[in-house]
Amino acid sequence: KDFMIQCDLCQDWFHGGCIGIEEEKADDIDIYHCPNCEVLHGPSIIKKQHGSSQEHVGLKSEPVKTGSPLFIHQLQGKTFESSEEVILKPTGSQLTVEFLEESSFSRPILVLKKDGLGMKLPPSSFTVRDVEQYVGSDKEIHAIDVACQDSCKMMLGDFVKYYYSGKREKVFNVISLEFSNTRLSTIVERPKIVHRISWVENLWPEECDFERPNVQKCCFMSVQGSYTDFHIEFGALSIWSHVLKGEKIFYLIHPTNANLTLFECWSNSSKQKEMFFGDQVDKCYKCSVKQGQTIFIPAGWIHAVLTPVDCLAFGGKFLHSLNIEMQLKAYEIQKKLSVAGLFMFPSFETICWHVGKQILNILGGLREQGTCPASYLVRGCKALRMAFEAWTRKEDLPDHEDKIPKTVHTTQLIEDLAREISLVEDTFQHNIQKMNTIFDVQPYFH
């Protein structure tokens, strides 16, 4: 596990497990070329077993490991579909609830300038050292060892020393520094659209037996060559990410049923770290997010992220009512894949129960007013009812019971939702459309 080998050309050190070289075979190597140097100078030189002369003999071809220097080099040379086919590009002031409703927020959005988004951000001169000053050196963080794609813990102060060191023997990527409860939160504010539609912001009860989820403000500190492999965003969430300095490249895959099935198979494969998922699907889109730009990625979209230069970014994650079906589908996929708790949205099922109660009140209020609800709201209500039924089946209840709020009477809520859906559909027949939305009836939230 601790075996390392030094490249005789660039002098960098590499973990044997990350480059596919076993310690007992290292003695056979006379002059070692790392994956990067091998591209320019050819394979390593190994000792010839019979005779005294040396010769270039390629080591047994090993699969390229995800995150390795050779993988990053090959990835940067790949050709992808242009994201212009799928991405929307409104201005900050155009990014409204009404804009999102047009597509049920089902496509990624790239805002080229922060003007109009209502964000509060530090200046572009803000640094990783400044993050340390605002959050504290003794803050424990999770970092990804990119070459092995494994998570490890370290203190923020240690990461900052590594970040500014003259030589980085490893590539570490910090993607989950949540800072809502630190001083950094006072100088970073989310886009106003996120504040407007977020379930946690608008629907989480003031009094609740469960701790309020904190995934709303995150800091991403990525060194050049950082890579996060394909995933569905933690806990079925949508995300926003603003690049304060540097650049990030997103590889985006549409969450069709076929692609989600392929994603499950790939995620369960023992060779996952040797297969680039973008090669398994019909279309993988490349989207570069440059300094000063902001990307919004809807729930369910399968994506990977490459950092071509050192990058500091701010972002957050949120649940909303515009595409409840996809959020529930993504959640179920993550459960089947046994995604680690670190990467799951805390209290997902709990907030769904709270939202179910609120939507029941909203639909009833709109119906009594003679106002037709938005179609996405009715579809979301149906999806929640089906999820509630699944979570409360006798054989499955033990896995879900501890996530149900004490204020929710499950059987009654499921019956009431079914009845209200039927009444709404009977009242408005097939005319359910964007007549009134969950965002137009804020009084029903309280």
CORWOZI-V21046 format. One record per backbone hydrogen bond with DSSP energy under -0.5 kcal/mol. CO is the residue of the C=O (numbers start at 0). NH is the residue of the N-H. If there is no record, write none. Layout:
# CORWOZI-V21046
co:CO nh:NH
co:CO nh:NH
This chain:
# CORWOZI-V21046
co:2 nh:15
co:4 nh:13
co:6 nh:10
co:11 nh:6
co:13 nh:4
co:14 nh:17
co:14 nh:18
co:15 nh:18
co:15 nh:19
co:15 nh:20
co:19 nh:21
co:21 nh:24
co:21 nh:25
co:22 nh:25
co:24 nh:27
co:25 nh:28
co:27 nh:29
co:27 nh:46
co:30 nh:44
co:31 nh:7
co:31 nh:33
co:33 nh:37
co:34 nh:38
co:35 nh:38
co:35 nh:39
co:36 nh:40
co:37 nh:41
co:43 nh:45
co:43 nh:56
co:44 nh:29
co:44 nh:30
co:45 nh:54
co:54 nh:45
co:54 nh:56
co:64 nh:67
co:67 nh:71
co:68 nh:72
co:69 nh:73
co:70 nh:74
co:71 nh:75
co:72 nh:76
co:73 nh:76
co:74 nh:77
co:80 nh:285
co:81 nh:84
co:82 nh:85
co:82 nh:86
co:87 nh:109
co:90 nh:94
co:91 nh:94
co:93 nh:95
co:95 nh:99
co:96 nh:100
co:97 nh:101
co:98 nh:102
co:99 nh:102
co:99 nh:103
co:99 nh:104
co:102 nh:105
co:107 nh:87
co:108 nh:295
co:109 nh:111
co:110 nh:293
co:113 nh:116
co:114 nh:91
co:116 nh:191
co:119 nh:188
co:122 nh:125
co:126 nh:130
co:127 nh:131
co:128 nh:132
co:129 nh:133
co:130 nh:134
co:131 nh:135
co:133 nh:182
co:135 nh:138
co:136 nh:156
co:138 nh:155
co:140 nh:153
co:141 nh:174
co:141 nh:175
co:142 nh:144
co:142 nh:151
co:143 nh:145
co:143 nh:172
co:144 nh:147
co:144 nh:148
co:144 nh:149
co:149 nh:144
co:151 nh:142
co:153 nh:140
co:154 nh:158
co:155 nh:159
co:156 nh:160
co:157 nh:161
co:158 nh:162
co:159 nh:163
co:161 nh:164
co:166 nh:168
co:169 nh:171
co:170 nh:145
co:171 nh:222
co:172 nh:143
co:172 nh:174
co:173 nh:220
co:175 nh:177
co:176 nh:218
co:178 nh:181
co:178 nh:184
co:181 nh:184
co:182 nh:185
co:183 nh:186
co:184 nh:187
co:188 nh:119
co:190 nh:193
co:190 nh:194
co:191 nh:195
co:192 nh:196
co:193 nh:197
co:197 nh:201
co:198 nh:202
co:198 nh:203
co:199 nh:203
co:205 nh:207
co:212 nh:214
co:214 nh:316
co:216 nh:178
co:217 nh:314
co:218 nh:176
co:218 nh:220
co:219 nh:221
co:219 nh:312
co:220 nh:173
co:221 nh:310
co:222 nh:225
co:225 nh:306
co:226 nh:228
co:227 nh:304
co:230 nh:302
co:232 nh:235
co:232 nh:236
co:233 nh:236
co:237 nh:317
co:238 nh:296
co:239 nh:315
co:240 nh:242
co:240 nh:294
co:241 nh:243
co:241 nh:313
co:242 nh:291
co:244 nh:311
co:245 nh:290
co:246 nh:308
co:247 nh:249
co:247 nh:288
co:248 nh:305
co:249 nh:251
co:249 nh:286
co:250 nh:303
co:251 nh:284
co:252 nh:301
co:253 nh:255
co:255 nh:259
co:256 nh:260
co:257 nh:261
co:258 nh:262
co:259 nh:263
co:260 nh:264
co:261 nh:265
co:262 nh:266
co:263 nh:267
co:264 nh:268
co:265 nh:268
co:268 nh:271
co:270 nh:273
co:271 nh:274
co:272 nh:65
co:274 nh:276
co:275 nh:278
co:276 nh:279
co:276 nh:280
co:283 nh:80
co:284 nh:251
co:285 nh:82
co:286 nh:249
co:287 nh:289
co:288 nh:247
co:289 nh:292
co:292 nh:242
co:293 nh:110
co:294 nh:240
co:295 nh:108
co:296 nh:238
co:297 nh:300
co:300 nh:232
co:301 nh:252
co:302 nh:230
co:303 nh:250
co:304 nh:227
co:305 nh:248
co:305 nh:307
co:306 nh:224
co:306 nh:225
co:308 nh:246
co:310 nh:221
co:311 nh:243
co:311 nh:244
co:312 nh:219
co:313 nh:241
co:314 nh:217
co:315 nh:239
co:317 nh:237
co:318 nh:198
co:320 nh:323
co:322 nh:326
co:323 nh:327
co:324 nh:328
co:325 nh:329
co:326 nh:330
co:327 nh:331
co:328 nh:332
co:329 nh:333
co:330 nh:334
co:331 nh:335
co:332 nh:336
co:333 nh:338
co:334 nh:337
co:339 nh:342
co:340 nh:343
co:342 nh:234
co:344 nh:347
co:346 nh:350
co:347 nh:351
co:348 nh:352
co:349 nh:353
co:350 nh:354
co:351 nh:355
co:352 nh:356
co:353 nh:357
co:354 nh:358
co:355 nh:359
co:356 nh:360
co:357 nh:361
co:358 nh:362
co:359 nh:363
co:360 nh:364
co:361 nh:365
co:362 nh:366
co:363 nh:367
co:364 nh:368
co:365 nh:369
co:365 nh:370
co:366 nh:369
co:369 nh:371
co:371 nh:435
co:372 nh:432
co:373 nh:376
co:373 nh:377
co:374 nh:378
co:375 nh:379
co:376 nh:380
co:377 nh:381
co:378 nh:382
co:379 nh:383
co:380 nh:384
co:381 nh:385
co:382 nh:386
co:383 nh:387
co:384 nh:388
co:385 nh:389
co:386 nh:390
co:387 nh:391
co:389 nh:392
co:392 nh:395
co:392 nh:396
co:395 nh:398
co:396 nh:399
co:396 nh:400
co:399 nh:402
co:400 nh:403
co:404 nh:407
co:406 nh:408
co:407 nh:409
co:408 nh:412
co:409 nh:413
co:410 nh:414
co:411 nh:415
co:412 nh:416
co:413 nh:417
co:414 nh:418
co:415 nh:419
co:416 nh:420
co:417 nh:421
co:418 nh:422
co:419 nh:423
co:420 nh:424
co:421 nh:425
co:422 nh:426
co:423 nh:427
co:424 nh:428
co:427 nh:430
co:432 nh:434
co:432 nh:435
co:435 nh:373
co:436 nh:439
co:437 nh:440
co:440 nh:443
co:441 nh:444
co:442 nh:445
